[in-house]
Amino acid sequence: MTPPKKGKPASHRSGKGSRNKAPGAGAPEAVSSESRPADGTPVPPEEPRKRGRRLRTIRHVRAGLAHLIREMEGGRIDPKTGNALTYAYSVLGGVMSADVANDLAEIRESLTKIGQDIAEQDRTRGGTPR
């Protein structure tokens, strides 16, 4: 590797096509866990990601939406943010409802088949219908 030319900024040293990229564009660079700033001070560890609201069931989504509405009414959430979250909750609730409807249809179909199998067994045995 050749040493960088004097007088050129670091952004112009990386090779082909680097001049056309916006600052921060492209793939993120790998950062070593031992990276330290130039003055040698230790880098503080990243804060753990805050866990969001549980959204596993329709009941969770409904509770989250109710909480969001109360927060918006109380002025604790910006209306633009509140609208975006309301939309997201609504979409998630719709998807979950569709899944529940599909599951229910499958259960009904299974129960119908089980009922038909039982009726067929009764007929072949000469028993009385249940």
C-alpha positions as CSV (number, residue, x, y, z in Angstrom):
1,M,0.0,0.0,0.0
2,T,1.3,3.4,-0.9
3,P,1.4,6.1,1.7
4,P,-1.3,8.9,1.4
5,K,-0.3,12.0,-0.5
6,K,0.2,15.1,1.6
7,G,-2.4,17.8,1.4
8,K,-5.3,15.6,0.4
9,P,-8.1,15.0,2.8
10,A,-8.7,11.5,4.1
11,S,-12.0,11.1,2.1
12,H,-10.0,11.3,-1.2
13,R,-7.5,8.5,-0.2
14,S,-9.8,5.5,-0.3
15,G,-9.6,4.9,-4.0
16,K,-12.0,4.6,-7.0
17,G,-15.3,6.4,-6.8
18,S,-15.0,7.7,-3.3
19,R,-15.4,11.3,-4.4
20,N,-19.0,10.7,-5.6
21,K,-20.2,9.3,-2.3
22,A,-21.9,11.4,0.3
23,P,-20.3,11.4,3.8
24,G,-21.5,8.4,5.7
25,A,-22.8,6.6,2.5
26,G,-22.0,3.0,1.8
27,A,-21.5,0.1,4.0
28,P,-20.8,0.9,7.7
29,E,-17.2,0.3,8.7
30,A,-16.5,-2.5,11.2
31,V,-15.7,-1.1,14.6
32,S,-13.5,-3.0,16.9
33,S,-14.6,-3.5,20.5
34,E,-11.2,-2.2,21.4
35,S,-11.5,1.1,19.4
36,R,-10.5,4.1,21.3
37,P,-10.6,7.8,20.4
38,A,-7.3,9.4,19.5
39,D,-6.8,10.7,23.0
40,G,-6.8,7.1,24.4
41,T,-9.9,7.5,26.6
42,P,-12.1,4.3,26.8
43,V,-15.3,4.2,24.8
44,P,-18.3,3.8,27.0
45,P,-20.3,0.6,26.3
46,E,-23.5,1.0,24.2
47,E,-26.7,1.3,26.3
48,P,-28.9,-1.8,26.1
49,R,-31.8,-1.5,23.8
50,K,-35.0,-0.5,25.7
51,R,-37.6,-3.2,25.5
52,G,-40.8,-2.0,23.8
53,R,-44.4,-2.9,24.6
54,R,-45.3,-6.5,24.2
55,L,-47.4,-7.0,21.1
56,R,-47.9,-10.8,20.9
57,T,-51.7,-10.9,21.0
58,I,-54.7,-8.8,19.8
59,R,-55.3,-8.0,23.5
60,H,-51.7,-6.5,23.7
61,V,-52.3,-4.4,20.6
62,R,-55.6,-3.2,21.9
63,A,-54.0,-2.2,25.2
64,G,-51.1,-0.5,23.5
65,L,-53.5,1.5,21.3
66,A,-55.6,2.5,24.3
67,H,-52.4,3.6,26.1
68,L,-51.3,5.6,23.0
69,I,-54.7,7.4,22.8
70,R,-54.4,8.3,26.5
71,E,-50.9,9.6,26.0
72,M,-52.0,11.7,23.0
73,E,-55.0,13.1,24.8
74,G,-52.7,14.0,27.7
75,G,-50.3,15.8,25.3
76,R,-47.4,13.5,26.2
77,I,-46.9,12.3,22.6
78,D,-46.4,14.5,19.6
79,P,-49.5,14.2,17.3
80,K,-47.4,13.3,14.3
81,T,-45.7,10.5,16.2
82,G,-49.0,9.4,17.7
83,N,-50.6,9.2,14.2
84,A,-47.8,7.1,12.9
85,L,-48.0,4.7,15.9
86,T,-51.8,4.6,15.6
87,Y,-51.4,3.5,12.0
88,A,-48.8,0.9,12.9
89,Y,-51.0,-0.5,15.7
90,S,-54.0,-0.7,13.4
91,V,-52.1,-2.5,10.7
92,L,-50.6,-5.0,13.2
93,G,-54.1,-5.6,14.7
94,G,-55.5,-6.2,11.2
95,V,-52.8,-8.7,10.4
96,M,-53.4,-10.5,13.7
97,S,-57.1,-10.6,13.2
98,A,-56.7,-12.1,9.7
99,D,-54.4,-14.8,11.3
100,V,-57.0,-15.5,13.9
101,A,-59.8,-15.8,11.3
102,N,-57.6,-18.2,9.3
103,D,-56.9,-20.3,12.4
104,L,-60.6,-20.4,13.2
105,A,-61.5,-21.6,9.7
106,E,-58.9,-24.4,10.0
107,I,-60.3,-25.4,13.4
108,R,-63.9,-25.5,12.0
109,E,-62.7,-27.5,9.0
110,S,-61.0,-30.0,11.3
111,L,-64.0,-30.3,13.6
112,T,-66.3,-30.9,10.6
113,K,-64.0,-33.7,9.4
114,I,-63.8,-35.3,12.8
115,G,-67.6,-35.2,13.0
116,Q,-67.9,-36.8,9.6
117,D,-65.4,-39.5,10.6
118,I,-67.4,-40.3,13.8
119,A,-70.6,-40.5,11.8
120,E,-69.0,-42.8,9.3
121,Q,-67.7,-45.1,12.1
122,D,-71.1,-45.3,13.6
123,R,-72.7,-46.2,10.2
124,T,-70.1,-49.0,9.6
125,R,-70.6,-50.4,13.1
126,G,-74.4,-50.4,12.8
127,G,-74.7,-48.1,15.8
128,T,-77.1,-45.3,16.4
129,P,-76.1,-41.8,15.4
130,R,-74.7,-39.6,18.2
